[in-house]
Amino acid sequence: MSNTRVLPLLDAAADADAGATPCCPPLTERPFTAEEAETAARMFKALGDPVRLRLFSAVASHEGGEACVCDISDVGVSQPTVSHHLKKLKEAGLLTSERRGTWVYYRVEPSVLAAMGKLLTISPAAL
């Protein structure tokens, strides 16, 4: 059984122009609802591990916006541990993946990065 799915082509410029829908309002706008807090905590918890943060950064900064697991697995832990951390990043909604032959390619969701950036933005009214 294959869990491969076709990923849509993403246009980061179009996403930025359209404005990504954030998971949560900016911290200074209003208190989070329980659901918003759960969503944000899941993302930040996934990034709270140094190995996961390095893997996320490796994918985000890789040429073309996606990286083969074979190109990013040199983070000082075993391959099964890399797979575990990539799975956690996917479960948090920070990465998507696509199997191509023997290799799995990972991509950062541009809309998620934009939403996380908006979450941490301080509105001018709060200053």
ChimeraX attribute file (.defattr): number of C-alpha atoms within 10 A of each C-alpha:
attribute: neighborCount
match mode: 1-to-1
recipient: residues
	/A:1	3
	/A:2	5
	/A:3	7
	/A:4	11
	/A:5	10
	/A:6	8
	/A:7	10
	/A:8	6
	/A:9	6
	/A:10	12
	/A:11	11
	/A:12	15
	/A:13	10
	/A:14	10
	/A:15	14
	/A:16	13
	/A:17	9
	/A:18	9
	/A:19	13
	/A:20	18
	/A:21	14
	/A:22	18
	/A:23	19
	/A:24	22
	/A:25	19
	/A:26	19
	/A:27	15
	/A:28	16
	/A:29	14
	/A:30	9
	/A:31	12
	/A:32	15
	/A:33	10
	/A:34	8
	/A:35	11
	/A:36	15
	/A:37	13
	/A:38	14
	/A:39	15
	/A:40	17
	/A:41	14
	/A:42	18
	/A:43	20
	/A:44	16
	/A:45	14
	/A:46	23
	/A:47	21
	/A:48	12
	/A:49	12
	/A:50	11
	/A:51	18
	/A:52	21
	/A:53	16
	/A:54	16
	/A:55	24
	/A:56	23
	/A:57	14
	/A:58	21
	/A:59	23
	/A:60	20
	/A:61	13
	/A:62	15
	/A:63	9
	/A:64	9
	/A:65	16
	/A:66	20
	/A:67	21
	/A:68	18
	/A:69	19
	/A:70	11
	/A:71	11
	/A:72	17
	/A:73	19
	/A:74	14
	/A:75	15
	/A:76	9
	/A:77	10
	/A:78	11
	/A:79	14
	/A:80	10
	/A:81	14
	/A:82	20
	/A:83	13
	/A:84	13
	/A:85	20
	/A:86	24
	/A:87	17
	/A:88	19
	/A:89	24
	/A:90	18
	/A:91	14
	/A:92	18
	/A:93	16
	/A:94	22
	/A:95	22
	/A:96	18
	/A:97	22
	/A:98	17
	/A:99	15
	/A:100	10
	/A:101	6
	/A:102	5
	/A:103	11
	/A:104	14
	/A:105	17
	/A:106	24
	/A:107	21
	/A:108	23
	/A:109	17
	/A:110	20
	/A:111	20
	/A:112	18
	/A:113	15
	/A:114	17
	/A:115	20
	/A:116	21
	/A:117	12
	/A:118	20
	/A:119	18
	/A:120	13
	/A:121	14
	/A:122	13
	/A:123	12
	/A:124	7
	/A:125	7
	/A:126	8
	/A:127	6
